[in-house]
Amino acid sequence: MMKLFAKGSVLLSLGLSAMATAQQPNWNSPNQPYYGSPGYGQVQRQVNQYPGNYPRVARFQDDENIPSPSDGQLPSNPEPISNSQVSPLATPVHSNPSPVYGSGPIHEYASGVPTPAYGGTVYGGPANGQPCDSGNCGVGDYGGSCSSGTCGGAIQYANYGNAIGGSWFAGAYGLIMGRTDSRNVNLGYSSDMPSTTVFRTGDAFQEYAGGGEVRFGRCISPCWAFEVVYWGLFPDQSRATTFNSNYSGMLSSSIGFDNLLYDNGTGANTVQTFYGTPTRAAQAYRLTRSWEVQNVELNLLRIPVNQCGSVNYELLAGVRYLKLNDGFIWETDYTNEMFGDDLANELCYHIDIDNQLLGFQLGGRMDYYVKPNLSVHLGSKLGIYNNRVSHFQRIYGGNGNAYSSTSGQDYVIDERVNKVAFLGELFAGASYDIGCRWRLTGGYRAVSLCGVALTTDQIPRDRDFGTMPTMPVTNADSCLLLHGAYFGAEFVW
């Protein structure tokens, strides 16, 4: 991307030099006949500029009182006048003095209505059922020359406050995204097939979820804009159940709970007993898993001012907050296959993890117009974050908590730690302009997180269950990938 910027800067600088050189010969020469100050009969074009992922709006201002030879106010065959009678040329219209890479401000001259690109095709159709002001939504001719300071027409920012300062943009999108699981932990087996797993964490894993996204922002100058972004994924809980009657052997736990005790009211037994052993089966297992993602961003955008050609670039820097919740509940019924009827003999292993990432990100986006109203885009974001991890873990039944066989402390873990995390995002898609103010868009997005905690990574080794209440350990070294489709509509006003 930086190479493209560098090449663009060189081409723009060469173009400006060519423009300046082209103005030198016969500038205000007394030998040239003068028929009035430049600007008569010209139409000034004014373009609203928006971030790359929003449509653009053009406004045309035409002075209806401009004299012309046909109304008698201007001679149709004027005589040349002497140099002493020539007043200085009108000051050329300048673009807003925003920095242009590798040069100073571009001097742009009104040159009439821009020529539509691609053999007369205009950019977009009617907006909101009404014709666009120009029939050409302010993009300009791709065949225009950057060396002239224009893109198929005079793009001007003389009226800075009207053109840019009051421009808002917004979008709403639907999301269908999935996530990867960290690892598939073995939970249960049948005693007649000890090497074969019959129940595991992946049995209740929901990979895909639906969600939504909204964003809005405002252009605060010809070069800069801000945006606020929110999106979230909200899957339903996913559940898996298995019963001892499904197997010829005893339904037994693959996790070793021997260092934990639980008293169901008739005396303490190991938690392993309630979750099943090769000599005394658990009657039923039920696993419930859930996850949720919420994302908020506040970004400052560096948007292009004068768009020459079909490729546009946008840079961003901002603050991002992402919350990832991961839930895990594994239940066992010691006496029968019906949960909820004998709570004292039903145990629950509950893990809940909250990752709250807060940090700074940089990013960029490129839009390429393959047709006047059809573009493809590619972008990325990357940031470093502090991850505030909340880790809750508990084993309990209807008669209270399980507890350590060595210390007697309840098996309840409630820990908060700070970890360094990284978040990167890559997206690609296409957009179709409908009129001057609306755009349809869709594409694919992938968000990668590293340095996060997940529930299946918090299950201790067998020998560590007895010491976990006094020496809790939170594993926040996992990576997660969120990926899927987005589709929606965008609007500017």
C-alpha positions as CSV (number, residue, x, y, z in Angstrom):
1,M,0.0,0.0,0.0
2,M,2.9,2.4,0.9
3,K,4.4,1.7,-2.6
4,L,1.1,2.7,-4.2
5,F,1.1,5.9,-2.2
6,A,4.7,6.7,-3.2
7,K,3.9,6.1,-6.9
8,G,0.8,8.3,-6.6
9,S,2.8,11.1,-5.0
10,V,5.4,11.1,-7.8
11,L,2.7,11.1,-10.5
12,L,0.8,13.9,-8.8
13,S,4.0,16.0,-8.4
14,L,4.9,15.5,-12.1
15,G,1.3,16.4,-13.1
16,L,1.4,19.6,-11.1
17,S,4.7,20.6,-12.7
18,A,3.3,19.9,-16.1
19,M,0.2,22.1,-15.3
20,A,2.4,24.9,-14.1
21,T,4.6,24.7,-17.2
22,A,1.6,24.7,-19.5
23,Q,0.4,28.0,-18.0
24,Q,3.7,29.9,-18.8
25,P,3.5,30.6,-22.5
26,N,1.5,33.8,-23.5
27,W,0.1,34.2,-20.0
28,N,-1.8,37.5,-20.1
29,S,0.1,38.3,-23.3
30,P,-0.9,41.7,-24.9
31,N,-1.0,40.0,-28.3
32,Q,-3.9,37.8,-27.3
33,P,-7.4,39.2,-27.7
34,Y,-9.3,39.4,-24.5
35,Y,-13.0,39.0,-24.4
36,G,-13.7,39.4,-20.7
37,S,-12.5,37.8,-17.5
38,P,-12.3,34.0,-17.4
39,G,-15.3,32.3,-15.7
40,Y,-18.0,33.6,-18.0
41,G,-20.3,30.9,-19.1
42,Q,-18.6,28.4,-16.8
43,V,-20.2,26.0,-14.4
44,Q,-18.5,25.4,-11.1
45,R,-18.5,21.9,-9.8
46,Q,-18.4,21.2,-6.1
47,V,-17.9,17.7,-4.7
48,N,-18.8,16.4,-1.3
49,Q,-16.0,14.0,-0.3
50,Y,-16.7,11.0,2.0
51,P,-14.7,8.1,3.3
52,G,-14.1,5.4,0.7
53,N,-16.9,3.2,2.0
54,Y,-19.6,5.8,1.3
55,P,-21.1,7.3,-1.8
56,R,-20.1,10.7,-3.0
57,V,-22.4,13.7,-3.6
58,A,-21.8,16.5,-6.2
59,R,-23.4,19.9,-6.2
60,F,-23.4,22.2,-9.2
61,Q,-23.7,26.0,-9.0
62,D,-24.7,27.7,-12.2
63,D,-25.2,31.5,-12.3
64,E,-28.3,32.1,-14.3
65,N,-27.4,35.8,-14.9
66,I,-24.2,35.2,-16.7
67,P,-24.2,37.4,-19.8
68,S,-23.9,35.7,-23.2
69,P,-23.6,36.9,-26.8
70,S,-27.2,35.9,-27.4
71,D,-28.8,38.3,-24.9
72,G,-27.1,41.3,-26.3
73,Q,-25.1,42.1,-23.2
74,L,-21.9,40.7,-24.7
75,P,-20.8,41.5,-28.3
76,S,-20.8,38.5,-30.6
77,N,-17.7,39.8,-32.5
78,P,-15.8,41.9,-30.0
79,E,-12.8,44.0,-31.1
80,P,-9.4,43.2,-29.6
81,I,-8.5,45.7,-26.9
82,S,-5.1,47.1,-26.1
83,N,-3.0,45.8,-23.3
84,S,-3.6,49.0,-21.2
85,Q,-7.3,48.2,-21.1
86,V,-6.8,44.7,-19.9
87,S,-7.6,44.2,-16.3
88,P,-5.8,41.4,-14.3
89,L,-7.1,38.0,-14.8
90,A,-9.5,36.7,-12.2
91,T,-7.9,34.8,-9.4
92,P,-8.1,31.1,-10.2
93,V,-10.2,28.9,-7.9
94,H,-8.0,27.0,-5.5
95,S,-8.8,23.8,-3.8
96,N,-8.9,24.0,0.0
97,P,-5.2,24.2,1.1
98,S,-5.1,20.7,2.4
99,P,-1.7,18.9,2.1
100,V,-1.2,16.9,-1.0
101,Y,1.6,14.3,-0.9
102,G,4.7,15.7,-2.5
103,S,3.4,19.1,-3.4
104,G,1.5,22.2,-2.4
105,P,-2.2,23.0,-3.1
106,I,-3.5,22.1,-6.5
107,H,-4.8,25.0,-8.6
108,E,-8.0,23.9,-10.2
109,Y,-9.8,25.9,-12.9
110,A,-13.5,25.6,-13.6
111,S,-13.9,24.0,-17.0
112,G,-17.6,23.4,-17.5
113,V,-19.7,20.4,-16.9
114,P,-17.4,17.3,-16.6
115,T,-17.5,14.8,-19.4
116,P,-19.2,11.6,-18.3
117,A,-16.9,8.6,-18.2
118,Y,-17.2,5.4,-20.2
119,G,-18.9,6.7,-23.2
120,G,-21.5,8.8,-21.5
121,T,-22.4,6.6,-18.5
122,V,-23.1,8.7,-15.4
123,Y,-22.2,7.9,-11.9
124,G,-25.4,6.6,-10.3
125,G,-29.0,7.2,-11.2
126,P,-31.7,9.4,-9.5
127,A,-31.3,9.8,-5.8
128,N,-34.5,9.3,-3.7
129,G,-36.6,9.3,-6.8
130,Q,-35.3,12.7,-8.0
131,P,-32.7,13.5,-10.6
132,C,-29.2,14.1,-9.4
133,D,-28.1,17.8,-9.6
134,S,-25.8,17.0,-12.4
135,G,-26.6,13.4,-13.4
136,N,-23.0,12.7,-12.5
137,C,-22.5,12.0,-8.8
138,G,-19.3,13.9,-8.5
139,V,-16.7,11.3,-9.4
140,G,-15.5,12.8,-12.6
141,D,-14.1,11.2,-15.8
142,Y,-11.6,8.5,-15.2
143,G,-10.0,9.7,-18.4
144,G,-9.3,13.1,-16.9
145,S,-5.8,14.3,-16.4
146,C,-4.3,14.7,-13.0
147,S,-1.7,17.0,-14.5
148,S,-4.5,19.6,-15.0
149,G,-5.6,19.4,-11.4
150,T,-8.9,17.9,-12.4
151,C,-10.4,14.5,-12.9
152,G,-12.5,14.9,-16.0
153,G,-13.9,18.2,-14.5
154,A,-13.1,20.9,-12.0
155,I,-13.3,19.5,-8.5
156,Q,-13.4,22.5,-6.3
157,Y,-13.5,23.1,-2.5
158,A,-13.9,26.9,-2.6
159,N,-17.0,26.7,-0.5
160,Y,-15.4,24.6,2.1
161,G,-18.1,24.9,4.8
162,N,-20.9,23.9,2.5
163,A,-19.2,21.2,0.6
164,I,-17.5,19.3,3.5
165,G,-18.2,20.6,6.9
166,G,-21.9,19.5,7.0
167,S,-21.5,16.1,5.5
168,W,-22.7,13.1,7.5
169,F,-22.6,9.4,6.5
170,A,-24.1,6.2,8.0
171,G,-24.5,2.5,7.3
172,A,-26.4,-0.5,8.5
173,Y,-25.3,-4.1,7.9
174,G,-26.2,-7.7,8.6
175,L,-23.5,-10.2,9.7
176,I,-23.1,-13.9,9.4
177,M,-19.8,-14.9,11.0
178,G,-18.3,-18.0,12.6
179,R,-15.5,-18.6,15.0
180,T,-12.8,-21.2,15.6
181,D,-12.7,-23.4,18.7
182,S,-9.4,-23.6,20.7
183,R,-9.4,-27.3,21.3
184,N,-11.8,-30.2,21.5
185,V,-11.5,-31.6,25.0
186,N,-12.4,-35.2,25.8
187,L,-15.0,-35.3,28.5
188,G,-16.5,-38.8,28.6
189,Y,-16.0,-42.4,27.5
190,S,-17.7,-45.8,27.9
191,S,-15.8,-48.2,30.1
192,D,-16.0,-51.0,27.5
193,M,-14.2,-48.8,25.0
194,P,-11.8,-46.7,27.2
195,S,-9.8,-45.5,24.2
196,T,-12.9,-44.2,22.4
197,T,-14.3,-40.8,23.4
198,V,-18.1,-40.6,23.4
199,F,-18.5,-37.0,24.7
200,R,-16.4,-33.9,24.0
201,T,-16.6,-30.1,24.2
202,G,-17.0,-29.8,20.4
203,D,-20.3,-31.7,20.5
204,A,-22.0,-28.5,21.8
205,F,-20.0,-25.9,19.8
206,Q,-21.9,-23.5,17.6
207,E,-19.6,-22.3,14.9
208,Y,-21.7,-19.7,13.1
209,A,-23.8,-16.8,14.5
210,G,-25.8,-13.9,13.1
211,G,-25.4,-10.3,14.2
212,G,-25.6,-6.7,13.1
213,E,-23.5,-3.6,12.5
214,V,-24.1,0.1,12.5
215,R,-21.8,3.0,11.8
216,F,-22.0,6.8,11.4
217,G,-19.6,9.7,11.0
218,R,-19.0,13.2,9.8
219,C,-16.6,14.9,7.5
220,I,-14.9,17.6,9.5
221,S,-12.7,19.0,6.7
222,P,-11.8,18.1,3.1
223,C,-9.1,15.8,4.4
224,W,-10.5,14.4,7.6
225,A,-13.6,12.6,9.0
226,F,-14.4,10.6,12.1
227,E,-16.6,7.5,12.4
228,V,-18.2,5.5,15.2
229,V,-18.6,1.7,14.6
230,Y,-20.5,-0.9,16.5
231,W,-21.1,-4.5,15.6
232,G,-22.0,-7.6,17.5
233,L,-22.5,-11.4,17.2
234,F,-25.2,-13.0,19.3
235,P,-25.5,-16.8,18.9
236,D,-27.9,-18.9,20.8
237,Q,-26.8,-21.4,23.4
238,S,-25.8,-24.8,22.0
239,R,-26.4,-28.0,23.9
240,A,-25.5,-31.7,23.7
241,T,-26.7,-34.6,25.8
242,T,-25.8,-38.2,26.1
243,F,-27.0,-41.1,28.4
244,N,-25.5,-44.1,30.0
245,S,-28.2,-46.3,28.3
246,N,-26.6,-45.5,24.9
247,Y,-23.6,-47.6,25.8
248,S,-22.9,-51.2,26.8
249,G,-20.2,-50.0,29.4
250,M,-20.2,-47.4,32.1
251,L,-20.4,-43.7,31.2
252,S,-17.2,-42.3,32.8
253,S,-15.4,-39.0,33.0
254,S,-12.2,-38.4,31.0
255,I,-11.4,-35.6,33.4
256,G,-9.9,-36.6,36.8
257,F,-11.8,-35.0,39.7
258,D,-10.3,-37.3,42.4
259,N,-8.8,-34.3,44.3
260,L,-12.2,-32.7,44.8
261,L,-15.0,-33.8,47.2
262,Y,-18.8,-33.2,47.2
263,D,-21.3,-34.0,49.9
264,N,-24.8,-34.7,48.6
265,G,-26.2,-35.0,52.1
266,T,-25.3,-38.6,52.7
267,G,-21.6,-38.1,53.1
268,A,-18.7,-36.8,51.0
269,N,-17.6,-38.6,47.8
270,T,-15.1,-37.6,45.1
271,V,-16.5,-35.5,42.4
272,Q,-15.1,-38.2,40.1
273,T,-17.8,-40.5,41.5
274,F,-20.6,-38.3,40.4
275,Y,-19.1,-37.8,36.9
276,G,-18.7,-41.6,36.5
277,T,-16.1,-44.2,36.9
278,P,-15.6,-47.6,35.3
279,T,-17.3,-49.2,38.2
280,R,-20.1,-46.7,38.9
281,A,-21.5,-44.9,35.8
282,A,-23.0,-41.4,35.5
283,Q,-26.5,-41.7,34.2
284,A,-26.4,-38.6,31.9
285,Y,-24.2,-35.8,30.7
286,R,-25.4,-32.4,29.4
287,L,-23.1,-29.8,28.0
288,T,-24.1,-26.2,27.3
289,R,-21.8,-23.7,25.5
290,S,-22.3,-20.1,24.5
291,W,-20.2,-17.2,23.1
292,E,-20.8,-13.6,22.2
293,V,-18.8,-10.8,20.6
294,Q,-19.3,-7.0,20.8
295,N,-17.1,-4.4,19.1
296,V,-16.9,-0.6,19.3
297,E,-14.6,1.7,17.4
298,L,-13.9,5.4,17.2
299,N,-11.7,6.2,14.2
300,L,-10.2,9.3,12.6
301,L,-10.1,8.9,8.8
302,R,-7.7,10.5,6.4
303,I,-9.9,10.7,3.2
304,P,-8.8,11.6,-0.3
305,V,-9.5,15.2,-1.4
306,N,-9.0,15.2,-5.2
307,Q,-9.7,11.8,-6.6
308,C,-7.8,11.4,-9.9
309,G,-8.4,8.0,-11.5
310,S,-10.4,5.0,-10.5
311,V,-8.4,4.1,-7.4
312,N,-9.0,5.8,-4.0
313,Y,-7.2,5.3,-0.7
314,E,-8.2,6.0,2.9
315,L,-6.2,5.7,6.1
316,L,-7.5,5.5,9.7
317,A,-6.3,5.6,13.3
318,G,-8.5,5.0,16.2
319,V,-9.4,3.4,19.5
320,R,-11.1,0.0,19.6
321,Y,-12.9,-2.0,22.3
322,L,-13.8,-5.7,21.8
323,K,-15.5,-7.9,24.3
324,L,-15.5,-11.7,23.9
325,N,-17.5,-13.8,26.2
326,D,-17.1,-17.6,26.3
327,G,-19.3,-19.9,28.5
328,F,-19.1,-23.6,29.4
329,I,-21.5,-25.7,31.6
330,W,-21.0,-29.4,32.0
331,E,-23.7,-31.2,34.1
332,T,-23.9,-34.8,35.3
333,D,-26.8,-36.7,36.8
334,Y,-25.7,-39.4,39.2
335,T,-29.1,-41.2,39.7
336,N,-31.2,-41.1,36.6
337,E,-31.4,-39.6,33.1
338,M,-33.7,-36.7,33.9
339,F,-32.1,-33.4,34.9
340,G,-33.7,-31.2,37.5
341,D,-35.6,-33.8,39.6
342,D,-32.8,-34.6,42.1
343,L,-30.5,-31.6,42.4
344,A,-28.5,-32.9,45.3
345,N,-27.2,-35.7,43.0
346,E,-26.6,-33.4,40.0
347,L,-23.3,-31.6,39.7
348,C,-22.4,-28.7,37.4
349,Y,-19.0,-27.7,36.2
350,H,-19.3,-24.0,35.2
351,I,-16.6,-21.8,33.5
352,D,-17.2,-18.3,32.3
353,I,-14.6,-16.1,30.6
354,D,-14.8,-12.4,29.6
355,N,-12.0,-10.9,27.4
356,Q,-12.2,-7.1,27.2
357,L,-9.7,-5.8,24.7
358,L,-9.0,-2.0,24.7
359,G,-6.3,-0.5,22.5
360,F,-5.1,1.5,19.5
361,Q,-5.4,0.5,15.9
362,L,-4.1,1.7,12.5
363,G,-5.6,0.7,9.1
364,G,-6.4,1.6,5.6
365,R,-8.7,0.9,2.7
366,M,-8.5,0.9,-1.1
367,D,-11.4,1.3,-3.5
368,Y,-11.2,0.5,-7.2
369,Y,-14.0,1.5,-9.5
370,V,-14.3,-1.1,-12.2
371,K,-17.4,0.8,-13.6
372,P,-18.7,4.2,-12.8
373,N,-21.1,2.9,-10.1
374,L,-19.4,-0.4,-9.2
375,S,-16.3,-0.7,-7.1
376,V,-14.3,-3.3,-5.2
377,H,-12.6,-2.7,-2.0
378,L,-9.8,-4.1,0.2
379,G,-8.8,-3.0,3.7
380,S,-7.1,-4.0,6.9
381,K,-6.7,-2.9,10.6
382,L,-4.1,-3.9,13.1
383,G,-3.7,-3.0,16.8
384,I,-2.2,-3.8,20.1
385,Y,-4.4,-4.1,23.1
386,N,-4.6,-4.7,26.9
387,N,-6.8,-7.7,27.5
388,R,-8.6,-7.5,30.9
389,V,-9.6,-11.1,31.5
390,S,-12.3,-12.1,34.0
391,H,-12.1,-15.8,34.8
392,F,-14.8,-17.5,36.9
393,Q,-14.9,-21.3,37.5
394,R,-17.0,-23.4,39.9
395,I,-18.1,-27.0,40.6
396,Y,-21.3,-27.2,42.6
397,G,-24.5,-29.2,43.1
398,G,-27.8,-28.7,44.8
399,N,-26.2,-29.3,48.2
400,G,-23.4,-26.7,47.8
401,N,-19.9,-26.4,46.3
402,A,-17.3,-29.0,45.7
403,Y,-14.1,-28.5,47.7
404,S,-10.4,-29.4,47.8
405,S,-9.6,-32.7,49.5
406,T,-6.4,-31.2,50.8
407,S,-7.2,-27.6,51.8
408,G,-10.9,-27.9,52.3
409,Q,-11.4,-24.7,50.3
410,D,-14.4,-24.5,48.0
411,Y,-13.7,-24.9,44.3
412,V,-14.6,-21.4,43.3
413,I,-12.2,-19.3,41.2
414,D,-12.9,-15.7,40.5
415,E,-9.7,-14.1,39.0
416,R,-8.9,-11.0,36.9
417,V,-5.7,-10.5,35.0
418,N,-4.3,-8.2,32.4
419,K,-2.6,-9.6,29.3
420,V,-1.2,-8.2,26.1
421,A,-3.3,-9.1,23.0
422,F,-3.2,-8.4,19.3
423,L,-6.1,-7.9,16.9
424,G,-6.0,-7.8,13.2
425,E,-8.8,-7.4,10.6
426,L,-8.9,-8.0,6.9
427,F,-11.9,-7.3,4.7
428,A,-12.7,-7.4,1.0
429,G,-15.9,-6.8,-0.9
430,A,-17.8,-4.8,-3.5
431,S,-20.1,-1.8,-3.6
432,Y,-22.8,-0.6,-6.0
433,D,-23.9,3.0,-6.0
434,I,-27.6,3.7,-6.3
435,G,-28.0,7.3,-7.1
436,C,-25.9,10.0,-5.5
437,R,-26.6,9.2,-1.9
438,W,-27.2,5.4,-1.5
439,R,-24.9,2.5,-1.8
440,L,-25.2,-1.3,-1.4
441,T,-22.2,-3.2,-0.2
442,G,-21.1,-6.6,0.9
443,G,-18.1,-8.7,1.4
444,Y,-16.0,-11.0,3.6
445,R,-14.4,-10.1,6.9
446,A,-11.8,-12.0,9.0
447,V,-10.9,-10.8,12.5
448,S,-8.0,-12.6,14.3
449,L,-7.4,-12.3,18.0
450,C,-4.3,-13.6,19.8
451,G,-3.7,-13.4,23.6
452,V,-7.2,-14.3,24.7
453,A,-8.7,-16.7,27.2
454,L,-11.2,-19.4,26.2
455,T,-13.1,-21.8,28.4
456,T,-11.8,-25.1,27.1
457,D,-8.3,-23.9,27.9
458,Q,-9.1,-23.3,31.6
459,I,-9.8,-27.0,32.5
460,P,-6.9,-27.9,34.8
461,R,-4.8,-31.0,34.6
462,D,-6.2,-33.8,36.8
463,R,-3.6,-33.2,39.6
464,D,-4.2,-29.5,39.6
465,F,-7.9,-29.5,40.7
466,G,-7.0,-29.7,44.3
467,T,-4.7,-26.7,44.2
468,M,-6.6,-24.4,41.8
469,P,-8.7,-22.7,44.5
470,T,-5.6,-21.4,46.3
471,M,-3.3,-21.0,43.2
472,P,-5.6,-20.1,40.3
473,V,-4.0,-20.0,36.8
474,T,-5.7,-18.2,33.9
475,N,-4.5,-19.3,30.5
476,A,-4.8,-16.4,28.1
477,D,-2.5,-17.5,25.3
478,S,-5.1,-18.7,22.8
479,C,-5.8,-17.3,19.3
480,L,-9.3,-17.0,17.8
481,L,-10.5,-16.3,14.3
482,L,-13.9,-14.7,13.5
483,H,-14.8,-14.8,9.9
484,G,-17.8,-14.4,7.6
485,A,-20.0,-12.2,5.4
486,Y,-21.3,-8.7,5.8
487,F,-24.0,-7.0,3.7
488,G,-25.8,-3.7,4.0
489,A,-26.6,-0.2,2.8
490,E,-24.9,3.2,3.2
491,F,-26.2,6.7,3.0
492,V,-24.7,10.2,2.9
493,W,-26.4,13.5,3.5
